[in-house]
Amino acid sequence: MVSDFYYPNFGGVENHVYYLSQCLLKLDHKEVVVTHAYGNRTGVRYMTNGLKVYYVPWRPFYNQSTFPTLYGVLPIIRKILIRERITVVHGHQTFSTLCHDALLHARIMGYKVVFTDHSLHGFGDVGSIHMNKVMQFTLADVSQAICVSHTSKENTVLRSGLATEKVFVIPNAVDPAMFKPALEHPSGSEIVIVVISRLVYRKGADLLVEVIPEVCQLHPNVRFIIGGDEPKRVRLEEMREKHSLFYQVELLGAVPHAQVRSVLTSGHIFLTCSLTEAFCMAVLEAASCGLLTVSTRVGGVPEVLPDDMIVLAEPEPGDIVLAIQKAINMLPKIDPQVMHNRMRDLYNCHDVAKRTEIVYDRALMCPNQSLLESLSRYLTCGAWAGKLFCLVMILSFLASSGTVADDIEEVPDCCSLLVVPHTILVFFIYIFKLEVKHFQLLLYLSYPYPQSWGIRFHGSSFFSTFSVGSCDVCRI
């Protein structure tokens, strides 16, 4: 798995990569995640069930994406692919430059590559035009592709020129154990509407500014809880002061992912006003917590939930207000536990992993191609762009073949034994609230390993990890 978007950053792509990797591990596959460094989180880390994560020493340049270097990541990507004996490289998200670089180099090295697109993009603005050309370059020689909705598939095929038979639709999934309804549903005459989103233009923050005062005027018993901390928060604060809605509108700021469930379960209705969405993981999380959803009818959102679990509206303030009124009238018929059970059956992480496994098998069945056959695909990307792309790939081929692969030592399977006691010990930490120093002592007692390997510990929460610093076996 390769993407710029991964933990400790939080979002739909990050959650999908983590849960998919965990489920594939349970299907007896070897999984390795490659992402860029986050602060002091660099090097090799192990997560739950022994998931190995490479935080390569690249810093984010813009919106958590690394600076596009083309050949800068080639040495470390090549070394990881050979050391870990990778067979399929799976990249995630169009905006991830690390994903694009890794897929290009992996393909020229002869690996099978799969790409998952998580977003929708336009065709008219300058940014979209350039991004679509880059995507056309990356997907020109991809083995298979995955989209999260049928709308996203249509958008991806139009932007990249990829053959439709190479694109599969596999939705994202949510872990139902992480998003359970509250034991006691919020009672009383007050109706709480929850909004958890990045407060930016694309997520409909401007629509929210116009909708909230009108809803509060029509329904004095309605209260809004808004989580998010982006540039448009200033407009929401100005709206709250202008209309004196300090009691009815609560701004939480950025909500840590561990607290998302507690915020969702405090409400009755979940509202999203996005102007474009390929799938919207937030809708799944809210529905799994038993909330009735009100959403704009954009992108792949109409495909996510059945009609009795979501109320759709056009991205206009008046239509959204009417949809909220309709949702308020539907609330007496909503049973949060029944909704949670339906979501558990509709979106299952293990089902998503099995469907992804089929795509991997299809990718492995694709015939191997020579360099000339690959270059012929890149030539179709444009009169001038095609020649430029061919030059880039020829240089990548020369750079990757210029070093000897025999000098790279493969990781032995015995390294996985280091993480066997980890999950059990983290469970003890979670239950007994042990400190990090106690965790170190427990691991020393439970599994004797040479201290010269330099194992370091990070945190004492359920998602704590440890990394190998100077281990001759595990370091790059």
C-alpha positions as CSV (number, residue, x, y, z in Angstrom):
1,M,0.0,0.0,0.0
2,V,1.4,3.4,-1.0
3,S,-0.1,6.7,-0.1
4,D,0.8,10.1,1.3
5,F,-2.3,9.9,3.5
6,Y,-2.0,7.6,6.5
7,Y,-1.9,7.6,10.3
8,P,-1.3,9.7,12.3
9,N,-3.2,11.8,9.9
10,F,-7.0,11.1,9.9
11,G,-9.4,10.9,7.0
12,G,-11.4,8.6,4.7
13,V,-8.3,7.4,2.8
14,E,-6.3,6.9,5.9
15,N,-9.0,4.7,7.5
16,H,-9.6,2.7,4.3
17,V,-5.9,1.9,3.9
18,Y,-5.6,0.8,7.5
19,Y,-8.7,-1.3,7.7
20,L,-8.1,-2.9,4.3
21,S,-4.5,-3.8,5.3
22,Q,-5.7,-5.3,8.6
23,C,-8.3,-7.5,6.8
24,L,-5.8,-8.6,4.1
25,L,-3.5,-9.7,6.9
26,K,-6.3,-11.9,8.3
27,L,-6.5,-13.4,4.8
28,D,-2.9,-14.5,5.2
29,H,-1.4,-11.9,2.9
30,K,1.8,-10.0,3.7
31,E,1.0,-6.3,3.9
32,V,3.5,-3.4,3.9
33,V,2.4,0.3,4.0
34,V,4.6,3.1,2.6
35,T,3.9,6.7,3.4
36,H,5.9,9.9,4.1
37,A,7.2,10.9,7.5
38,Y,4.9,12.6,10.0
39,G,6.9,14.8,12.4
40,N,9.2,12.6,14.4
41,R,7.4,9.4,13.1
42,T,10.0,8.1,10.7
43,G,11.6,4.8,9.9
44,V,9.9,1.4,10.3
45,R,6.9,1.1,12.6
46,Y,4.7,-1.9,13.5
47,M,1.0,-1.5,14.1
48,T,-1.8,-3.8,15.1
49,N,-1.4,-7.5,14.0
50,G,2.1,-6.8,12.8
51,L,1.3,-4.4,10.0
52,K,4.6,-3.0,8.9
53,V,4.7,0.7,8.0
54,Y,7.6,2.5,6.3
55,Y,7.6,6.2,7.1
56,V,10.1,7.3,4.4
57,P,12.1,10.5,5.2
58,W,10.0,12.8,2.9
59,R,8.2,15.8,4.4
60,P,4.8,17.0,3.2
61,F,4.8,19.9,0.7
62,Y,1.2,20.8,0.3
63,N,-2.0,19.3,1.9
64,Q,0.0,16.4,3.3
65,S,1.3,15.5,-0.1
66,T,5.1,15.3,-0.8
67,F,6.9,17.3,-3.4
68,P,6.9,15.5,-6.8
69,T,10.5,14.4,-7.4
70,L,10.0,11.5,-9.9
71,Y,13.4,10.0,-9.3
72,G,14.0,11.2,-5.7
73,V,12.0,8.3,-4.2
74,L,13.3,5.7,-6.7
75,P,16.1,4.3,-4.5
76,I,14.1,3.8,-1.4
77,I,11.0,2.5,-3.2
78,R,13.1,0.1,-5.2
79,K,14.8,-1.1,-2.0
80,I,11.5,-1.7,-0.2
81,L,10.0,-3.6,-3.1
82,I,12.9,-5.9,-3.3
83,R,13.5,-6.4,0.4
84,E,9.9,-7.1,1.2
85,R,9.4,-9.4,-1.9
86,I,6.4,-7.4,-3.0
87,T,4.2,-8.8,-5.8
88,V,1.5,-6.1,-6.1
89,V,1.8,-2.4,-5.5
90,H,-1.4,-0.7,-4.5
91,G,-1.6,3.1,-4.7
92,H,-4.3,5.3,-3.1
93,Q,-5.6,8.8,-4.0
94,T,-5.0,11.0,-7.0
95,F,-3.5,13.8,-4.9
96,S,-0.8,11.6,-3.5
97,T,2.5,12.3,-5.3
98,L,4.2,9.5,-3.4
99,C,1.6,7.2,-4.9
100,H,2.2,8.4,-8.4
101,D,6.0,8.1,-8.1
102,A,5.8,4.6,-6.6
103,L,3.4,3.3,-9.2
104,L,5.5,4.6,-12.1
105,H,8.7,3.1,-10.8
106,A,7.1,-0.2,-9.8
107,R,5.6,-0.6,-13.2
108,I,8.8,0.0,-15.0
109,M,10.5,-2.6,-12.7
110,G,7.9,-5.2,-13.8
111,Y,5.6,-5.2,-10.7
112,K,1.8,-5.4,-11.0
113,V,0.2,-2.2,-9.9
114,V,-3.3,-1.3,-8.7
115,F,-4.7,2.2,-8.2
116,T,-7.7,3.3,-6.1
117,D,-9.3,6.6,-6.8
118,H,-11.1,8.1,-3.8
119,S,-12.2,11.5,-5.2
120,L,-14.0,13.2,-8.0
121,H,-12.4,15.9,-10.2
122,G,-13.6,18.4,-12.7
123,F,-12.4,19.2,-16.2
124,G,-12.6,23.0,-16.5
125,D,-10.3,24.6,-14.0
126,V,-6.5,24.7,-14.5
127,G,-5.7,22.5,-11.5
128,S,-8.0,19.7,-12.6
129,I,-6.6,19.9,-16.2
130,H,-3.1,19.4,-14.9
131,M,-4.1,16.7,-12.4
132,N,-6.0,14.8,-15.1
133,K,-2.9,14.8,-17.4
134,V,-0.8,13.4,-14.5
135,M,-3.4,10.8,-13.8
136,Q,-3.5,9.8,-17.5
137,F,0.3,9.4,-17.4
138,T,0.2,7.2,-14.2
139,L,-2.7,5.0,-15.3
140,A,-1.5,4.5,-18.9
141,D,0.2,1.2,-17.9
142,V,-1.7,0.3,-14.7
143,S,-2.7,-3.3,-14.2
144,Q,-6.1,-2.7,-12.6
145,A,-8.0,0.2,-11.0
146,I,-10.6,0.5,-8.2
147,C,-13.1,3.3,-7.7
148,V,-15.3,3.7,-4.6
149,S,-18.6,4.3,-6.5
150,H,-20.0,4.0,-9.9
151,T,-20.0,7.8,-10.3
152,S,-16.3,7.8,-9.4
153,K,-15.7,5.1,-12.0
154,E,-17.3,7.1,-14.7
155,N,-15.3,10.2,-13.6
156,T,-12.0,8.2,-13.5
157,V,-12.5,6.6,-16.9
158,L,-13.3,10.0,-18.5
159,R,-10.2,11.7,-16.9
160,S,-7.6,9.0,-17.5
161,G,-8.8,7.2,-20.7
162,L,-8.6,3.9,-18.9
163,A,-10.5,1.0,-20.3
164,T,-13.7,0.3,-18.4
165,E,-13.0,-3.4,-18.1
166,K,-9.9,-2.5,-16.0
167,V,-11.9,-0.5,-13.4
168,F,-13.7,-2.1,-10.6
169,V,-16.2,-0.6,-8.1
170,I,-15.5,-1.5,-4.5
171,P,-17.0,0.8,-1.8
172,N,-15.2,1.8,1.3
173,A,-16.2,0.2,4.6
174,V,-16.4,1.2,8.2
175,D,-15.6,-0.9,11.3
176,P,-18.9,-1.3,13.0
177,A,-17.2,-2.1,16.3
178,M,-15.7,1.4,16.3
179,F,-19.1,3.2,15.6
180,K,-21.8,1.8,17.8
181,P,-25.0,3.7,18.8
182,A,-25.2,5.1,22.4
183,L,-26.8,2.8,24.9
184,E,-29.2,5.6,25.7
185,H,-30.4,7.7,22.8
186,P,-30.5,11.5,23.4
187,S,-33.9,12.2,24.8
188,G,-36.0,15.3,25.5
189,S,-37.6,17.8,23.1
190,E,-34.2,19.1,21.8
191,I,-33.1,17.9,18.4
192,V,-29.3,17.8,17.9
193,I,-27.9,18.0,14.3
194,V,-24.2,17.0,14.0
195,V,-21.8,18.3,11.4
196,I,-18.3,16.8,11.3
197,S,-16.3,18.0,8.3
198,R,-13.4,20.0,7.0
199,L,-14.8,23.6,6.9
200,V,-13.8,24.4,3.4
201,Y,-15.6,25.4,0.3
202,R,-15.7,21.9,-1.3
203,K,-17.4,20.5,1.8
204,G,-20.2,23.1,1.6
205,A,-19.2,25.3,4.5
206,D,-20.7,28.3,2.8
207,L,-24.0,26.5,2.4
208,L,-23.9,25.7,6.1
209,V,-23.6,29.4,6.9
210,E,-26.9,30.1,5.1
211,V,-28.8,27.0,6.3
212,I,-28.2,27.2,10.0
213,P,-29.9,30.5,10.8
214,E,-33.0,29.5,8.8
215,V,-33.3,26.1,10.5
216,C,-32.8,27.7,14.0
217,Q,-35.6,30.2,13.2
218,L,-38.0,27.6,12.1
219,H,-37.2,25.1,14.9
220,P,-36.1,26.8,18.1
221,N,-35.5,23.3,19.7
222,V,-32.8,22.4,17.2
223,R,-29.2,22.6,18.2
224,F,-26.1,22.3,15.9
225,I,-22.8,20.7,17.0
226,I,-20.1,21.4,14.4
227,G,-16.7,19.7,14.4
228,G,-14.0,21.0,12.1
229,D,-11.3,23.5,12.0
230,E,-10.5,24.9,8.6
231,P,-10.5,28.4,7.0
232,K,-14.4,28.6,6.8
233,R,-14.8,28.4,10.5
234,V,-14.4,32.1,10.7
235,R,-17.6,32.5,8.7
236,L,-19.5,30.2,11.0
237,E,-18.3,32.2,14.1
238,E,-19.4,35.4,12.4
239,M,-22.8,33.9,11.6
240,R,-23.3,32.8,15.2
241,E,-22.5,36.2,16.5
242,K,-24.7,38.0,13.9
243,H,-27.8,35.9,14.7
244,S,-27.1,35.4,18.4
245,L,-27.1,31.6,18.1
246,F,-24.5,31.0,20.9
247,Y,-26.8,28.4,22.5
248,Q,-28.0,26.7,19.4
249,V,-24.7,26.5,17.6
250,E,-21.7,24.8,19.2
251,L,-18.3,24.9,17.5
252,L,-16.0,22.1,18.7
253,G,-13.0,22.8,16.4
254,A,-10.9,19.9,15.2
255,V,-12.3,16.6,16.6
256,P,-9.7,13.8,17.2
257,H,-10.7,10.6,15.5
258,A,-11.0,8.8,18.8
259,Q,-13.7,11.2,19.9
260,V,-15.8,11.2,16.6
261,R,-18.1,8.4,17.9
262,S,-18.9,10.3,21.1
263,V,-19.8,13.4,19.1
264,L,-21.9,11.5,16.7
265,T,-23.9,9.6,19.4
266,S,-24.8,12.9,21.0
267,G,-27.0,13.8,18.1
268,H,-30.1,12.7,16.1
269,I,-29.3,13.9,12.6
270,F,-26.0,14.0,10.6
271,L,-25.7,16.8,8.1
272,T,-23.3,17.1,5.2
273,C,-23.4,19.8,2.6
274,S,-20.6,18.7,0.3
275,L,-20.4,20.1,-3.2
276,T,-18.6,17.0,-4.5
277,E,-18.1,13.6,-3.0
278,A,-17.0,10.3,-4.5
279,F,-18.3,8.2,-1.6
280,C,-18.3,10.1,1.8
281,M,-17.0,7.9,4.7
282,A,-18.6,10.3,7.2
283,V,-22.0,9.2,6.1
284,L,-21.2,5.5,6.9
285,E,-19.8,6.4,10.3
286,A,-22.9,8.5,11.2
287,A,-25.3,5.8,10.0
288,S,-23.4,3.1,11.9
289,C,-23.9,5.2,15.0
290,G,-27.7,5.3,14.3
291,L,-28.0,8.8,13.0
292,L,-30.4,9.8,10.2
293,T,-28.4,11.5,7.4
294,V,-29.2,14.6,5.5
295,S,-26.9,15.1,2.5
296,T,-26.6,17.0,-0.7
297,R,-27.3,15.0,-3.9
298,V,-23.8,15.1,-5.3
299,G,-21.3,12.6,-6.7
300,G,-21.6,9.1,-5.4
301,V,-23.5,10.0,-2.2
302,P,-26.9,8.7,-3.5
303,E,-25.3,5.2,-3.9
304,V,-24.2,5.0,-0.2
305,L,-27.3,4.5,1.8
306,P,-30.9,3.2,1.2
307,D,-33.6,5.9,0.8
308,D,-35.0,5.3,4.3
309,M,-31.7,6.0,6.0
310,I,-30.8,9.3,4.1
311,V,-32.6,12.4,3.0
312,L,-31.1,13.9,-0.2
313,A,-31.3,17.6,-1.2
314,E,-29.9,19.7,-4.0
315,P,-26.9,21.8,-3.0
316,E,-29.1,24.9,-2.4
317,P,-29.9,26.4,1.0
318,G,-33.7,26.3,0.6
319,D,-33.7,22.6,-0.5
320,I,-31.4,21.6,2.4
321,V,-33.7,23.3,4.9
322,L,-36.7,21.4,3.5
323,A,-34.6,18.1,3.7
324,I,-33.8,18.8,7.4
325,Q,-37.5,19.4,8.1
326,K,-38.3,16.1,6.5
327,A,-35.7,14.3,8.5
328,I,-37.0,15.8,11.8
329,N,-40.5,14.4,10.9
330,M,-38.8,10.9,10.3
331,L,-37.0,10.8,13.6
332,P,-39.7,9.0,15.6
333,K,-39.5,6.0,13.2
334,I,-35.7,5.7,13.5
335,D,-34.2,2.9,15.6
336,P,-30.4,3.5,16.0
337,Q,-29.7,-0.2,16.8
338,V,-31.6,-1.5,13.8
339,M,-29.7,1.1,11.6
340,H,-26.4,-0.1,13.0
341,N,-27.2,-3.7,12.3
342,R,-28.1,-2.9,8.7
343,M,-24.8,-1.0,8.2
344,R,-22.9,-3.9,9.6
345,D,-24.4,-6.1,6.9
346,L,-24.2,-3.6,4.1
347,Y,-20.6,-2.5,4.5
348,N,-18.3,-5.2,5.8
349,C,-14.5,-4.6,5.9
350,H,-13.8,-8.3,5.3
351,D,-16.1,-8.3,2.2
352,V,-14.2,-5.3,0.8
353,A,-10.9,-7.1,1.4
354,K,-12.1,-10.3,-0.4
355,R,-13.3,-8.2,-3.4
356,T,-10.0,-6.4,-3.4
357,E,-8.2,-9.7,-3.3
358,I,-10.0,-10.7,-6.6
359,V,-8.7,-7.5,-8.2
360,Y,-5.2,-8.4,-7.1
361,D,-5.6,-11.8,-8.7
362,R,-6.7,-10.2,-11.9
363,A,-3.7,-7.9,-11.8
364,L,-1.3,-10.9,-11.3
365,M,-2.9,-12.6,-14.3
366,C,-2.1,-9.7,-16.6
367,P,0.7,-10.6,-19.1
368,N,4.2,-9.2,-18.5
369,Q,5.1,-6.4,-21.0
370,S,8.3,-5.3,-22.4
371,L,9.6,-1.8,-22.2
372,L,8.6,-1.0,-25.8
373,E,5.1,-2.2,-25.2
374,S,4.9,0.1,-22.1
375,L,6.3,3.0,-24.0
376,S,3.7,2.6,-26.7
377,R,1.0,3.2,-24.1
378,Y,2.6,6.4,-22.9
379,L,2.9,7.7,-26.5
380,T,-0.9,7.8,-26.6
381,C,-1.1,10.4,-23.8
382,G,-0.6,13.3,-26.2
383,A,1.5,14.6,-29.1
384,W,4.1,16.3,-26.8
385,A,3.1,14.9,-23.4
386,G,3.4,11.3,-24.7
387,K,7.0,11.9,-25.8
388,L,7.9,13.5,-22.5
389,F,6.3,10.7,-20.5
390,C,8.3,8.1,-22.6
391,L,11.5,10.0,-21.8
392,V,10.7,10.0,-18.1
393,M,10.1,6.2,-18.1
394,I,13.3,5.5,-20.1
395,L,15.3,7.4,-17.5
396,S,13.5,5.5,-14.7
397,F,14.3,2.2,-16.4
398,L,18.0,3.1,-16.8
399,A,18.2,4.3,-13.1
400,S,16.4,1.2,-11.7
401,S,18.5,-1.2,-13.8
402,G,21.8,0.5,-13.0
403,T,22.1,-1.0,-9.6
404,V,22.4,-4.7,-8.7
405,A,19.4,-6.2,-6.9
406,D,21.6,-8.9,-5.3
407,D,23.1,-6.3,-3.0
408,I,19.7,-5.8,-1.3
409,E,19.0,-8.3,1.5
410,E,15.5,-9.7,1.6
411,V,13.7,-9.5,4.9
412,P,13.5,-13.0,6.6
413,D,10.1,-14.2,7.8
414,C,11.5,-14.5,11.4
415,C,11.2,-10.7,11.7
416,S,7.5,-11.1,12.1
417,L,8.1,-12.8,15.4
418,L,9.0,-9.5,16.9
419,V,5.4,-8.3,16.8
420,V,3.8,-11.5,18.1
421,P,3.6,-10.3,21.7
422,H,2.9,-6.7,20.8
423,T,-0.9,-6.9,20.3
424,I,-1.3,-8.9,23.5
425,L,0.8,-6.4,25.5
426,V,-1.0,-3.4,24.1
427,F,-4.2,-5.0,25.3
428,F,-2.8,-5.1,28.8
429,I,-1.8,-1.5,28.5
430,Y,-5.3,-0.5,27.4
431,I,-7.0,-2.4,30.2
432,F,-4.6,-1.6,33.1
433,K,-3.5,1.9,31.9
434,L,0.2,0.9,32.2
435,E,2.9,3.4,31.5
436,V,5.3,3.1,28.6
437,K,8.2,2.0,31.0
438,H,6.0,-0.9,32.2
439,F,5.3,-1.8,28.5
440,Q,9.0,-2.0,27.9
441,L,9.6,-4.2,30.9
442,L,6.7,-6.6,29.8
443,L,8.2,-6.9,26.3
444,Y,11.7,-7.6,27.7
445,L,10.2,-10.4,29.9
446,S,7.9,-11.8,27.2
447,Y,10.3,-12.0,24.3
448,P,14.1,-12.0,24.6
449,Y,15.7,-10.0,21.7
450,P,19.2,-8.5,21.4
451,Q,19.2,-5.0,23.0
452,S,21.5,-3.9,20.2
453,W,18.5,-4.0,17.8
454,G,17.4,-0.6,19.4
455,I,13.6,-1.2,19.7
456,R,11.9,2.1,20.6
457,F,8.4,2.6,22.0
458,H,5.9,5.2,21.1
459,G,2.8,5.9,23.2
460,S,0.7,3.7,25.5
461,S,-2.6,3.8,23.8
462,F,-4.4,0.9,22.0
463,F,-2.8,2.1,18.7
464,S,0.7,2.4,20.1
465,T,3.6,1.2,17.9
466,F,7.2,0.3,18.3
467,S,9.9,0.8,15.7
468,V,13.3,-0.8,15.0
469,G,16.1,1.6,15.0
470,S,19.4,0.0,14.3
471,C,18.3,-3.5,13.6
472,D,20.5,-5.1,10.8
473,V,17.6,-7.3,9.9
474,C,14.8,-4.7,9.7
475,R,16.3,-1.4,8.8
476,I,16.3,-0.2,5.2
